[in-house]
């Protein structure tokens, strides 16, 4: 029983006053320690600030001294510059320097222009090289085409000969008249078209050539049914050509038109070159068609009857 009573009985053996005094002492010690530590930190910071201030003051004094020395040097250099400037002015050298500088600028601008032009020249040379390459290819193709087109060239030769015999030099020798297409070694063209007519010394040689060649090309287009315009225009081609030749040419074209109905032939001429009076038909021949039905327009040498109603 005594044990049970001892187990729930509480005996307080702590001295509260003593504990309170202990904590008060601890608080005083801790406060004193913190105060001492803070004082040390503040003193250390103050020392750093003082040292920094002394350093900055010393640095400022050094910089001021340096600035003073630099100012003296600048003043000395400015004095020297003024003396040199005055000397250059007196000797006229300053104008020479200025002119030289301006000339240098102009030459620099000119150099830039020349460089730009040089670049353009290089681009043009590159384009020319490309064109030469293409030209060489085209030249080779043309030469190959000539070699492979001998049958067509022979057809042109025969047609040209026929026009000479049937239209231009009727009942006359056509010896010396020929057309040929051949390769050319010249630099201007890889193909050479040679056209000649009889009586090469005659005054109308050029007109005979133009007339015979243009008719040959025109009728070859028609016979080949090429996709080209089926008309031919001659302006004044019969000028200075014998009227008998004119009659023969127009009759030849008329005969061709009876078989070929898909072309037009247009020409201009003066009345005395085209019209054949009845009394002269035994000399120059006659047209195998009605010329009046083929005349589209007639003009005279007075302004109101000219094609544009005025003289040029």
PyMOL commands that set and color helices and strands:
alter all, ss='L'
color gray80, all
select helices_A, chain A and resi 2-8+16-91+93-147+150-168+205-224+243-259+271-274+278-284+291-294+303-305
alter helices_A, ss='H'
color red, helices_A
select strands_A, chain A and resi 178-183+191-196+231-235+264-268
alter strands_A, ss='S'
color yellow, strands_A
deselect
rebuild
show_as cartoon
